[in-house]
Amino acid sequence: MRYILAVVAVAILGAGIGLYVVTLPDPVPVSPPAPLSDAQLEALPADREGQVLIYGAYGFTGQGISRLAEDYEITPVLAGRNESKLRPLAEELGFDYVVLSLENNHDNLVKVLSHFEIVLHIAGPYTYTAKPMLDAVVEAGTHYVDLTGENHVIQAQLDRDEEFRRANIMVMPAVGYDVVPTDCLNVFVAQQIDKPSHLQVILDSSYKDVEGAQASRGTMKSALEMLGRPLLERRGGKMVPMTPKVIHRKEDGRDQTLIQIPWADMMTSYVSTGIPNIEVFQLQAGEIPGWLPRLAQSDFGRRVLAWLIDSYLPEGPPPNAQEQRQTRITSTVRNESGEEATAELITPEAYLLTFHSTLLIAKRVLEGEWSPGFQTPGKVYGADLVLEVPGVSRSPM
Ligand SMILES: NC(=O)c1ccc[n+]([C@@H]2O[C@H](COP(=O)([O-])OP(=O)(O)OC[C@H]3O[C@@H](n4cnc5c(N)ncnc54)[C@H](OP(=O)(O)O)[C@@H]3O)[C@@H](O)[C@H]2O)c1
């Protein structure tokens, strides 16, 4: 919610959206890029085994993952569409790089991906970036993970499950803060009672807070893609329209307000646990003004807001906030017999957790631990996967 408020603040401080609107560039149609040269292709790894491509490497999150890769014994090749942003990062880290756009570039994508065992797709909003990469990994036979939290994107991937199985690749979306900790915790609590029918997840991202941006620009722009679509929730096994609920409670001596949010668990933990009713709440940090979702309904409105985000907001949470913040996640299941179970996770800051969880899963894939088709972290790697991220604790264990 805070990032939404930040957007609003920018919009108000900007005091003249109209002025900005007239200066927004129109999207230009992209003609197919030239085929990659033999020299470019020969520079890629000859044997795909153990090879990792990080696409979107120079974005806020891509950089965090790229900088941490060697801690996981991964020497990636970095990729992205803008050489002037990509090359300095690759040179600084001592990794190879390949410049590659997603638009209208299927053949080049397939040729490049054929040199890699897995791609970490870190370029979003995924509303625009997921499909071209997925079309290419299917043809190249390359495993795929991404960081999407956009539920319509996850649904589109789930719909292609059979195709991914036939290609003998694993496609695992949402391997970051959204949803590794929650999915693992949900699998854990679901195992505590018979036939759980309802799952409730509560996110408290202000559990231990530190001054500074809460979200990256990419996260905010991806959130706009959600705001611009009908909100859905998991009820009776189906995704149905959601009117966000509000819960008032007293916790730790404080009055708290919880707001229902469209977190990706409603897609992924349904696959991981089979629980047909899933609700996710977040501790409220502010109100969303009514005009924001309305503005986000149109392509033009989203472009205005995205431009404001890119022009005025910081790239993402500063390093000290990444090191010091903590979040608390509580998951509760119940069944038709009235049994209930609850468990809690304390995690490091969301982006720092994302850097680790993405690489942790990439490493597992390279070690041969993967299942074909659309997959979720808790289903393939189990409830304890998240405990391997430094700084995560669970109670009960
Ligand atoms: N699940 C989670 O917990 C989690 C955590 C962190 C991030 N994320 C998601 O990960 C994504 C990236 O986040 P971020 O923080 O790194 O954002 P960011 O700093 O804005 O970086 C976005 C990256 O995506 C690239 N990109 C965007 N559109 C593209 C396109 N059409 N074709 C090729 N490249 C494109 C950008 O390249 P250019 O600069 O060339 O545009 C940049 O490298 C977002 O969707 C965010 O929501 C999720």
The ligand as a MOL file (V3000), in Angstrom:
LIG
                    3D

  0  0  0     0  0            999 V3000
M  V30 BEGIN CTAB
M  V30 COUNTS 48 52 0 0 0
M  V30 BEGIN ATOM
M  V30 1 N 7.9130 -11.3060 -6.4770 0
M  V30 2 C 8.6240 -10.4320 -5.7750 0
M  V30 3 O 8.6650 -10.5020 -4.5760 0
M  V30 4 C 9.4140 -9.3830 -6.5190 0
M  V30 5 C 10.5090 -8.7880 -5.9320 0
M  V30 6 C 11.2430 -7.8700 -6.6850 0
M  V30 7 C 10.8530 -7.5500 -7.9770 0
M  V30 8 N 9.7480 -8.1370 -8.4930 0 CHG=1
M  V30 9 C 9.3080 -7.8550 -9.8620 0
M  V30 10 O 10.4220 -7.9420 -10.7300 0
M  V30 11 C 10.2790 -7.0150 -11.7930 0
M  V30 12 C 11.5330 -6.1550 -11.8840 0
M  V30 13 O 11.6190 -5.3780 -10.7260 0
M  V30 14 P 12.7930 -4.3300 -10.5140 0
M  V30 15 O 12.7280 -3.9080 -9.1210 0
M  V30 16 O 14.0880 -4.8950 -10.9910 0 CHG=-1
M  V30 17 O 12.3380 -3.1740 -11.5260 0
M  V30 18 P 13.2240 -2.1240 -12.3340 0
M  V30 19 O 14.3430 -1.6350 -11.5090 0
M  V30 20 O 12.2520 -1.1600 -12.9030 0
M  V30 21 O 13.8730 -2.9860 -13.5220 0
M  V30 22 C 13.0720 -3.4950 -14.5320 0
M  V30 23 C 13.9570 -4.2450 -15.5200 0
M  V30 24 O 13.0920 -4.8030 -16.5140 0
M  V30 25 C 13.5300 -4.3570 -17.8160 0
M  V30 26 N 12.3750 -4.2510 -18.6980 0
M  V30 27 C 11.1840 -3.6620 -18.4390 0
M  V30 28 N 10.3730 -3.7780 -19.5060 0
M  V30 29 C 11.0690 -4.4650 -20.4500 0
M  V30 30 C 10.7720 -4.9180 -21.7640 0
M  V30 31 N 9.5870 -4.6700 -22.3310 0
M  V30 32 N 11.7180 -5.5930 -22.4360 0
M  V30 33 C 12.9240 -5.8460 -21.8810 0
M  V30 34 N 13.2790 -5.4450 -20.6350 0
M  V30 35 C 12.3460 -4.7720 -19.9260 0
M  V30 36 C 14.1680 -3.0130 -17.5370 0
M  V30 37 O 14.9950 -2.6640 -18.6270 0
M  V30 38 P 15.0010 -1.1360 -19.1890 0
M  V30 39 O 15.6700 -0.2960 -18.1350 0
M  V30 40 O 15.7720 -1.2500 -20.4450 0
M  V30 41 O 13.5560 -0.7600 -19.3610 0
M  V30 42 C 14.9240 -3.3400 -16.2550 0
M  V30 43 O 16.1000 -4.0660 -16.5340 0
M  V30 44 C 9.0000 -6.2220 -11.4950 0
M  V30 45 O 7.9480 -6.7670 -12.2490 0
M  V30 46 C 8.7560 -6.4680 -10.0190 0
M  V30 47 O 7.3970 -6.4180 -9.6680 0
M  V30 48 C 9.0110 -9.0330 -7.7840 0
M  V30 END ATOM
M  V30 BEGIN BOND
M  V30 1 1 1 2
M  V30 2 2 2 3
M  V30 3 1 2 4
M  V30 4 1 4 5
M  V30 5 2 4 48
M  V30 6 2 5 6
M  V30 7 1 6 7
M  V30 8 2 7 8
M  V30 9 1 8 9
M  V30 10 1 8 48
M  V30 11 1 9 10
M  V30 12 1 9 46
M  V30 13 1 10 11
M  V30 14 1 11 12
M  V30 15 1 11 44
M  V30 16 1 12 13
M  V30 17 1 13 14
M  V30 18 2 14 15
M  V30 19 1 14 16
M  V30 20 1 14 17
M  V30 21 1 17 18
M  V30 22 2 18 19
M  V30 23 1 18 20
M  V30 24 1 18 21
M  V30 25 1 21 22
M  V30 26 1 22 23
M  V30 27 1 23 24
M  V30 28 1 23 42
M  V30 29 1 24 25
M  V30 30 1 25 26
M  V30 31 1 25 36
M  V30 32 1 26 27
M  V30 33 1 26 35
M  V30 34 2 27 28
M  V30 35 1 28 29
M  V30 36 1 29 30
M  V30 37 2 29 35
M  V30 38 1 30 31
M  V30 39 2 30 32
M  V30 40 1 32 33
M  V30 41 2 33 34
M  V30 42 1 34 35
M  V30 43 1 36 37
M  V30 44 1 36 42
M  V30 45 1 37 38
M  V30 46 2 38 39
M  V30 47 1 38 40
M  V30 48 1 38 41
M  V30 49 1 42 43
M  V30 50 1 44 45
M  V30 51 1 44 46
M  V30 52 1 46 47
M  V30 END BOND
M  V30 END CTAB
M  END
